[in-house]
């Protein structure tokens, strides 16, 4: 899939929103473009819980494969 220049610019702006933590303002249709191109992924709740536990308890030494 090739993206048009204006689509690439919009993706860059949207990725900047995500990087700044402002993705709450990102319209679903534009987020869908990022998902379709594999530029972002939605993590499951369990993966977020795992990440939080790693931050809270770094001495547990969980290993990712």
Beta strands, then each sheet from edge to edge (+ up, - down):
end
